[in-house]
């Protein structure tokens, strides 16, 4: 059951980083989406 604990910990850490990134750079995701659409 040790790996379940680490899976949960990493999931919380990664989601926390993603939330922090979106909060600090709210337009970064929109920029990536528009850039991807321009490539198409």
Backbone as a chain_set.jsonl record, in Angstrom:
{"seq": "XXXXXXXXXXXXXXXXXXXXXXXXXXXXXXXXXXXXXXXX", "coords": {"N": [[0.833, -1.219, 0.0], [2.179, 1.089, 0.051], [2.882, 2.314, -2.365], [0.477, 3.358, -3.187], [0.157, 5.471, -1.439], [2.266, 7.136, -2.286], [1.479, 7.609, -4.923], [-0.843, 9.117, -4.471], [0.297, 11.313, -3.144], [2.009, 12.377, -5.141], [0.094, 13.008, -7.072], [-1.329, 15.039, -5.74], [0.716, 16.918, -5.45], [1.413, 17.484, -8.147], [-1.052, 18.428, -9.158], [-1.322, 20.62, -7.503], [0.83, 22.191, -8.366], [-0.019, 22.696, -10.98], [-2.394, 24.145, -10.511], [-1.293, 26.359, -9.188], [0.255, 27.394, -11.25], [-1.71, 28.078, -13.161], [-3.154, 29.962, -11.712], [-1.234, 31.955, -11.279], [-0.519, 32.571, -13.863], [-2.91, 33.218, -15.663], [-3.524, 33.581, -18.358], [-1.864, 31.974, -19.774], [-2.681, 29.408, -20.558], [-4.623, 30.015, -22.46], [-3.043, 31.22, -24.379], [-1.488, 29.072, -25.238], [-3.467, 27.481, -26.399], [-4.408, 29.083, -28.529], [-2.052, 29.247, -29.986], [-1.732, 26.581, -30.716], [-3.956, 26.287, -32.367], [-3.257, 28.005, -34.433], [-1.136, 26.636, -35.563], [-2.422, 24.544, -36.783]], "CA": [[0.0, 0.0, 0.0], [3.071, 2.251, 0.077], [2.842, 2.986, -3.672], [-0.771, 4.137, -3.249], [0.439, 6.72, -0.726], [3.101, 7.997, -3.13], [0.642, 8.042, -6.052], [-1.695, 10.207, -3.987], [1.15, 12.47, -2.858], [2.436, 12.981, -6.408], [-1.082, 13.61, -7.703], [-1.604, 16.302, -5.057], [1.8, 17.861, -5.762], [1.296, 17.905, -9.547], [-2.251, 19.267, -9.298], [-1.034, 21.875, -6.822], [1.683, 22.98, -9.259], [-0.849, 23.141, -12.107], [-3.28, 25.206, -10.013], [-0.467, 27.541, -8.927], [0.647, 27.965, -12.547], [-2.885, 28.706, -13.784], [-3.514, 31.146, -10.926], [-0.23, 33.001, -11.468], [-0.505, 32.929, -15.291], [-4.235, 32.782, -16.136], [-3.654, 33.648, -19.811], [-0.893, 31.074, -20.397], [-3.403, 28.317, -21.203], [-5.262, 30.55, -23.663], [-1.985, 31.45, -25.374], [-1.123, 27.775, -25.805], [-4.571, 27.012, -27.247], [-4.407, 29.859, -29.758], [-0.856, 28.869, -30.731], [-2.002, 25.274, -31.298], [-4.902, 26.479, -33.458], [-2.547, 28.635, -35.542], [-0.315, 25.606, -36.216], [-3.307, 23.766, -37.658]], "C": [[0.864, 1.265, 0.0], [3.002, 3.027, -1.233], [1.56, 3.803, -3.833], [-0.551, 5.483, -2.575], [1.248, 7.664, -1.608], [2.334, 8.471, -4.354], [-0.23, 9.222, -5.636], [-0.874, 11.464, -3.749], [1.567, 13.16, -4.148], [1.268, 13.633, -7.121], [-1.399, 14.965, -7.067], [-0.543, 17.338, -5.403], [1.648, 18.388, -7.181], [0.08, 18.807, -9.732], [-2.037, 20.606, -8.613], [-0.166, 22.778, -7.688], [0.861, 23.528, -10.416], [-1.759, 24.287, -11.671], [-2.479, 26.484, -9.783], [-0.075, 28.21, -10.24], [-0.524, 28.688, -13.192], [-3.255, 29.987, -13.029], [-2.529, 32.285, -11.191], [-0.161, 33.461, -12.919], [-1.829, 32.516, -15.927], [-4.36, 32.791, -17.653], [-2.702, 32.685, -20.512], [-1.611, 29.961, -21.159], [-4.051, 28.807, -22.494], [-4.225, 30.767, -24.757], [-1.609, 30.136, -26.035], [-2.204, 27.278, -26.753], [-4.571, 27.77, -28.577], [-3.191, 29.507, -30.612], [-1.079, 27.511, -31.406], [-2.963, 25.418, -32.477], [-4.206, 27.11, -34.675], [-1.685, 27.623, -36.295], [-1.167, 24.782, -37.166], [-3.653, 24.605, -38.889]], "O": [[0.341, 2.378, -0.046], [3.056, 4.257, -1.227], [1.551, 4.818, -4.529], [-1.009, 6.514, -3.068], [0.954, 8.858, -1.674], [2.51, 9.61, -4.789], [-0.34, 10.208, -6.365], [-1.298, 12.561, -4.112], [1.493, 14.385, -4.25], [1.425, 14.7, -7.716], [-1.703, 15.927, -7.771], [-0.863, 18.505, -5.625], [1.74, 19.594, -7.409], [0.172, 19.841, -10.394], [-2.525, 21.628, -9.095], [-0.389, 23.988, -7.746], [1.017, 24.688, -10.796], [-1.884, 25.286, -12.38], [-2.93, 27.571, -10.14], [-0.07, 29.437, -10.341], [-0.359, 29.79, -13.716], [-3.627, 30.985, -13.646], [-2.932, 33.442, -11.312], [0.21, 34.603, -13.19], [-1.859, 31.537, -16.672], [-5.21, 32.087, -18.198], [-2.732, 32.59, -21.738], [-1.211, 29.606, -22.268], [-4.035, 28.106, -23.506], [-4.499, 30.524, -25.932], [-1.429, 30.081, -27.252], [-1.894, 26.714, -27.802], [-4.717, 27.159, -29.636], [-3.291, 29.472, -31.838], [-0.658, 27.313, -32.546], [-2.798, 24.734, -33.488], [-4.534, 26.782, -35.815], [-1.516, 27.728, -37.51], [-0.7, 24.368, -38.227], [-4.389, 24.145, -39.762]]}, "num_chains": 1, "name": "protein.A"}
